[in-house]
Amino acid sequence: MEIQCFRIHDKLVEFSWPPLISEEILHELDLVSQYLLKTYGEGIKEIRKGYHSLSLRLHIGISEEDCRDLIKELKTLQKSSIALSKKTWQLPVAYGGDFGRDLAQLAKIHKMSQEEIVERHVSGHYIVHFYGFLPGFMYLGGLDPSLFTPRKSKPDRLMSKGSVAIGGHQTGIYPMESPGGWYAIGKCPIPLFDITSDPHVQIQVGDCVRFVSIDVDSFKAIQELSELGNYHLQHD
């Protein structure tokens, strides 16, 4: 797949792929970042990833010619050398009602029943492309195209911790209270970000997520266990 290199200034470079949410691009991003860290790690201050971009903050400056040489090097990389984590995590979600205040509205937008929205959402096989926006906020690819929904024109002042929401071509979970312009359809009772743990998140970029619908009683039971530190995320 075609990669372009943009030299923002001598210590900031961005690599760009076609503007798609794609597992293939995710694999290439991982391959490129692994190669750059292995080959030029001492000169790299920070790497940031998006769905189809990779930014490098550097300790030393590079030229336009250096950027062109880097692109030539990257084109020689073999995709078979990619080593991505591939765990599939099961995340319980209580949908609708007090847990998903926007589910009814979303059902009206798409002319579906609330049950159908939930069925399509839990049927998805989601891949973690990167973390951003908030610490612990997963950007997930794999949303059913029939659920694509433009973000709200006026964001809500408060999305509660654990809110599972849909916005644009994406779905995600708010790891803490925050303003947000996505449609909240449910809530996950498990904390997904812990500043005191290492790593701060258990679910890694490249891992898969499956949502499992649970009832109110199950939500309360899992939440209580989580608060006591007695509930552990499940993965295949």
Residue pairs with C-beta under 8 A, 6 or more apart in sequence:
1 17
1 18
1 24
1 25
1 28
2 17
2 18
3 15
3 16
3 17
3 28
3 32
3 71
3 74
3 75
4 15
4 16
4 71
5 13
5 14
5 15
5 16
5 67
5 68
5 70
5 71
6 13
6 14
6 15
6 16
6 67
7 13
7 62
7 63
7 64
7 67
8 14
10 58
10 61
10 62
10 63
11 45
11 57
11 58
11 59
11 60
11 61
11 62
12 55
12 56
12 57
12 58
13 55
13 56
13 58
13 62
13 67
13 70
14 53
14 54
14 55
14 56
15 32
15 53
15 54
15 55
15 56
15 74
16 52
16 53
17 25
17 28
17 29
17 52
17 53
18 25
18 52
19 51
19 52
20 51
20 52
21 51
21 52
21 129
21 141
21 169
21 170
22 51
22 52
22 141
23 127
23 141
25 51
25 52
26 51
26 84
26 127
26 129
26 141
26 205
26 206
27 79
27 82
27 84
28 79
29 49
29 52
29 54
30 82
30 83
30 84
30 205
30 206
31 77
31 79
31 81
31 82
32 54
32 74
32 77
33 47
33 49
33 54
34 82
34 83
35 73
35 74
35 77
36 44
36 47
36 56
37 44
37 47
42 59
43 58
43 59
43 60
44 56
44 57
44 58
44 59
45 57
45 58
45 59
46 56
46 57
47 54
47 55
47 56
47 57
48 54
48 55
48 57
49 55
49 129
49 130
49 205
50 129
50 130
50 132
51 129
51 130
51 139
51 141
84 205
84 206
85 204
85 205
85 206
85 207
86 206
86 207
86 208
87 203
87 204
87 207
87 208
87 235
87 236
88 207
88 208
88 209
88 210
88 235
88 236
89 202
89 203
89 207
89 208
89 209
89 210
89 233
89 234
89 235
90 210
90 212
90 233
90 234
90 235
90 236
91 173
91 188
91 190
91 209
91 210
91 211
91 212
91 233
92 188
92 189
92 190
92 211
92 212
92 213
92 214
92 218
92 219
92 222
93 99
93 122
93 164
93 186
93 187
93 188
93 211
93 212
93 213
93 214
94 100
94 186
94 187
94 189
94 213
94 214
94 215
94 216
94 218
94 219
95 103
95 114
95 118
95 121
95 164
95 185
95 186
95 213
96 103
96 104
96 114
96 118
96 185
96 186
97 103
97 216
99 186
99 187
99 219
100 163
100 164
100 184
100 185
100 186
100 187
101 184
102 165
102 183
102 184
102 185
103 114
103 117
103 118
103 183
103 184
103 185
103 186
104 114
105 183
106 117
106 147
106 149
106 166
106 183
106 185
107 113
107 114
107 116
107 117
109 149
110 117
110 146
110 147
110 149
112 120
112 146
117 147
117 185
118 185
118 186
118 213
120 144
120 146
120 147
121 144
121 147
121 166
121 171
121 185
121 186
121 211
122 210
122 211
122 212
122 213
123 144
124 142
124 143
124 144
124 171
124 210
124 211
125 142
125 208
125 210
126 140
126 141
126 142
126 143
126 171
126 208
126 209
126 210
126 211
127 140
127 141
127 142
127 206
127 207
127 208
127 209
128 138
128 139
128 140
128 203
128 204
128 205
128 206
128 207
128 208
128 209
129 139
129 140
129 141
129 205
130 139
130 205
131 137
131 138
131 139
131 201
131 205
132 139
133 139
134 174
134 175
134 176
134 178
135 175
135 176
135 193
135 195
135 200
136 175
136 176
136 192
136 193
136 200
136 201
137 172
137 173
137 174
137 175
138 172
138 173
138 192
138 203
138 209
139 170
139 172
140 170
140 171
140 172
140 209
141 170
143 166
143 169
143 170
143 171
145 169
147 166
147 171
148 168
148 169
149 166
149 167
149 168
149 183
150 168
151 167
151 168
151 181
151 182
152 167
152 181
152 182
152 183
154 181
155 179
155 180
155 181
156 179
156 180
156 181
156 184
157 179
158 177
158 178
158 179
159 165
159 174
159 177
159 178
159 179
159 180
159 182
159 184
160 174
160 177
160 184
160 187
161 174
161 175
161 176
161 177
161 191
162 173
162 174
162 175
162 187
162 188
162 189
162 190
162 191
163 173
163 174
163 180
163 184
163 186
163 187
164 171
164 172
164 173
164 184
164 185
164 186
164 187
164 188
164 211
165 171
165 172
165 173
165 174
165 180
165 182
165 183
165 184
165 185
166 182
166 183
166 185
167 180
167 181
167 182
167 183
170 182
172 182
173 188
173 192
174 180
175 191
175 192
175 193
176 193
186 211
186 213
187 219
189 219
189 220
189 222
189 223
189 226
190 222
190 226
190 231
190 233
191 226
192 201
192 202
192 203
193 200
193 201
194 200
194 201
202 233
203 209
203 233
207 235
214 222
222 231
225 231
